[in-house]
């Protein structure tokens, strides 16, 4: 498996150099920039496997960089771990709602950050490498474009397959209809949000097997999540 590629966006020079040194020693390929605008260009040119993003950086703010990465189809699924000195719960919630997958509050130890990054990549690397990934009783083979549940191969249309694949790669995370539209249909899609509900119903039906619960959870006023069993 190739070395994971990290994009480090941090304007504290000493901290950036320390983190780059530590991650490269662990076998990561690290590109670093202190500037939000440059980070967006770098991510577009060569999408990383994970972004470590400081909230307060030069140029475009970290929260706006996060928002734009999520809007770009090429980087919409790239995990983002935010670094922040902000301790208020509202700020952490805002970061997660914007699309961050995790956050670490400063000050932190490089060892803690390494552990957080490793945990996030363990969830997504199997799919990136074309390996089978499991979420509860669901098994995804991205090379064969096949999904199984409890030994049964699921018969899914192309859209339902993409939707199921996205859920399996992000288990238990709640996605709004707008986020699912961007991730599955693309940011340029003109499909209405209510179309998501139609495909969710089809996906639920397709994933039905005897004596197994519905794996798709509806969160009122928020969206949907995969709850593996």
KARA-V93767 format. One record per helix or strand of 3 or more residues. SS is the DSSP state (H for helix, E for strand). FROM is the first residue (numbers start at 0). LEN is the number of residues. If there is no record, write none. Layout:
ss->SS from->FROM len->LEN
ss->SS from->FROM len->LEN
This chain:
ss->E from->4 len->5
ss->H from->12 len->13
ss->E from->28 len->5
ss->H from->35 len->10
ss->E from->49 len->5
ss->H from->61 len->10
ss->E from->78 len->6
ss->H from->88 len->10
ss->E from->101 len->4
ss->H from->109 len->19
ss->E from->132 len->3
ss->E from->137 len->4
ss->E from->145 len->4
ss->H from->157 len->12
ss->H from->176 len->9
ss->H from->193 len->13
ss->E from->215 len->4
ss->E from->222 len->4
